[in-house]
Amino acid sequence: MESNRALLSNLSTQAIMEIYRSKDRTRPDQKTGSYFARKLNTGYSHMIKLIRKLEDMQILYKNKNDGRSHSLILTKKGERIAQLLISLHEELYVY
């Protein structure tokens, strides 16, 4: 139940959609937790907790770049969820 609430939180949905949208327009080594924390205007520590929850739910995984840097990549499940969230968002907010 707790993990479902994490998925439905505003920050979670924004993060999933932003990671999906950045797939083609951002270099893989730039898609880090700190990059998305800045992009979503949230704290790094809060973003790390969110990343862990999304990893536990098998929505994304971290790919090691170099040293301590990790890229965030959506799983197939995460990509399907992102596509659904984007469709829902467009349906709700189109005027």
Secondary structure as UniProt FT lines:
FT   HELIX           2..8
FT   HELIX           10..21
FT   TURN            22..25
FT   HELIX           28..30
FT   HELIX           33..39
FT   TURN            40..41
FT   HELIX           44..56
FT   TURN            57..58
FT   STRAND          60..66
FT   TURN            67..68
FT   STRAND          69..74
FT   HELIX           76..93
//
